[in-house]
Amino acid sequence: MSRRRTGVGKAPSLPFLEPVDAHPRERAVAHMAASLLLEYPTQELRDRHALLRDATGILSDPVAAAFARYLDAADALDLDAQQAHYVETFDLRRRCALYLTYYAAGDTRRRGMALVTFVEAYRACGWVPRDDELPDHLPTVLELSSRDPGPVADTLLGSHRAGIELLRSALHHVRTPYAHVLDAVCLTLPAVDEATAARFAELVSSGPPSETVGLSAPLLPFPTVRSEVPA
């Protein structure tokens, strides 16, 4: 069963997903699989699809089905087409950004401090943040959740749940198979509470915050558009 959202204006109205009763090990597998599948597609990653299909196929039925839907769609594309689709989906659409602080802080000065919070959270777990991605990159947070489950990862995901739900809604709206990966993630997270639902409705209505005074240029939700794939 699922619960309908209310007050979301003209935006797509998806139901929030009811969480599955997943064992911590199942959640770890799901989050690692999602972390990998939300990365920029390479041949190496595609070569691991069969392994990922096997690993996720034994998860709870709704989670396994969500991963299978994504993998079926991805396997039907060649690598060039999948890479182009990834860039079009995540690098060229603000509401499909994989960077969680963008949904909470938008194009404002507050985003810099929010990014520092992610760095400090990784260091508290003994992690060294990646130097080739911003620290709020969703695949990185999901990897942390898989490898070091506990309050730090739970807090990062929970405090940015409204943004994750907006991303999921946006991916379904543009009819990309990546929406199924977000479904799998959200199925393994706690039920959406009233405060998160209200924040989600605000994001749908108004979008992430922004400011122009004192900023020489807007802060993109993503650092660059990958140059090796035509946009």
N, C-alpha and C positions, 0 to 999 in steps of 0.2 A: 504494500500500500504506500501511498505518497500523500503529502499534504500540499494543497494548493497555496501558492503565494497570492497575496493581495496587495493592492496599492502599488503596482509596478508600472502604471501608466501604459504607454504604447509599446513598451519593450516586450520581447518574447516572454511568455509566461510559462515557464517550465515548472513542474512540481519539484520541490526538494525531495531528494531520495531518502527513503527510510534506510538507516544503516543496517548492515548485516551483522550477525553475531560472529565476528571473526576472531579466531585465536591470534594472539600477538605474532606468532610465527607467520600466519597467513597474511596479516597486515604488512609485515616486513617484506614478504615476497611481492605483494601487490604494489607496495610503494617503490621497491627497487625496479620492478618491471616498468612501472609508469615513469620513473626517473629516466630509464634508458630510452623508452619509446618517445618521450617528449624532447629528447635531444635532436639536434640536426641530423638527418638521416645520412648514413654512409653505407658503403658496401659491407663493411665489418659489422655494423649494426644489423643490416638485413640478413647477414649470414647467421645471426643469433636468433632470428625470428622463430625457428623451429624449437629451439631450446626454451624460449620465452613462452611459446604456445604450450609446451609440455608443463612448464612450471606453473603457469597460471590456470591451466586446465583443471587442476585439482582443488582450486579455491572454491569458495561458496558459489553456488550456481549463478547468481546475478553478476558477481565480479568476474567469474570465468567467462560468462557470455559477453560482457562488455569488452574484455580484452580480445576475445575471438572475433568480434565484429570489427575491431580496429585492424587486427592482423590480416583478416580476410581482405579488407579494402586496401591495405598497404601492399600486400603481396600481389594485388592485381595491377599495380603501377610499376613501371620501370624506375630505376634510381633517379634519372634526370627529372622525370615527372614528379616523383615524390619530393625531391629537393626543391623544385620550383614551387610546389604546393606548400611546403613548409614555410618558405620565405614569404609567399603571398599571405599565408594565414597569420603567422606570428610576428613577422618583422614589419608588415605594412598596415596592420590594423591595431589601433591603440587599445581597443577593448578586447583584443586577443593577446595582449602582451603577457609573457611568461614571468614578468618581474613584479613580485607581489607588492612592493612598497608603492608602485605606481598607482594602484587602486586606492591605497590609504592616503598617500601624500601628494600624488599627481605631480604637476609641474610647479612645485613650490620648494622653498628652502628647507622645509621639514623633511623632504625626502633624503637629504644627505644624512641627517641624524638617524633616520630610520634605517638606512643602510649600515651605519655604524653599529646599530643594535644587532643586526644580523651577524656582523663580524664578531662582536663580543660573544654572541650566543655560540658560534662555532668554536671559538677559543675556549669557552667554558667546558665544552665537550672534548677538548684536546684536538680539535680539528684545525688545520691550516686552510683558510679560505682560498678557493681557486683564484689564480691571477688572470684567467682568461674569460671570466664572467663576473657580473655583478653578484654580490652575495645573496641577493633576494631571488635569484633565479629558481623557479619552482622545481626543476629537476634536481638541483643541488639540495634543496630543503627536503625533498622526498628521499634522496639518498641518505641524508642524515637520519631521517625518521626510520629508515630501514636498518641502517648499520648501528645506530645508537638510539634505539627507542627510549622514550622517557619524557620527563617534563619539559625539557628544552625544545625538542622537536614538536611536542604537542602544543606548546605555547606559540611557537612560530606559526604553525598551521592554524591553530584556533584563533589567534588574534588577526589573521588575514583571511578568515573563512569567507567573509562577504566578497572579497576580491576573487577568491577561488570560485565561488558560485557565479559571480558575474562572468568570469572567464568561461566557465562551463556553459552558461546561457548563451554567450556570444558565439562559442564554437558550434553549438547546435543551430543557432540562427543562420550561420553561414554554411551549414550542412557539410562540415568537414569530418572525416573519420576520427580526427583527434578528439572530438567530443566524447567518444566512447572511452578514451583513456581517462578523461576527467570524471566520467561517470564512475569508473572503477575506483578512482581515488575517493570520491565523495561517498561512495557506498561504505568505505572503510573508516570514515570519520564519524564523530558523534553527531547526533541529530542537531539540526539548526535550531538555536534558541531564539527567543523573541527579539533580543537586542541585535543579533546578527541579521535576522530577517528584516528588521527596520533599516539597518545600515545598507543591506542589499537593495532595498526599495529606493533608498536615497541615491545610491550609485547608479541604478538603472535610470532614475529620473534626471539626475544632474550630471552624472559622470564624475570622474576623479577631480579633485580640487585643482585650481590653477591660479597663478598670479603673474602679472607682467611687470609690476613696479620693481625696479632694481635688478631685473634679470636681463642679461644681454641676449639670451636665446632660450627657447623652451627646452626643458629637460626631457629628452625622449625616454619612453619607457624601456627602450632597448638601446644598447650602446652603439651598434652599427648594423647596417644591412649587409649581409654577406656578399662579397663582391664576386665570388666564383660562380654564382647562379644569377642569370638574368632576372631582374625584378619584373 
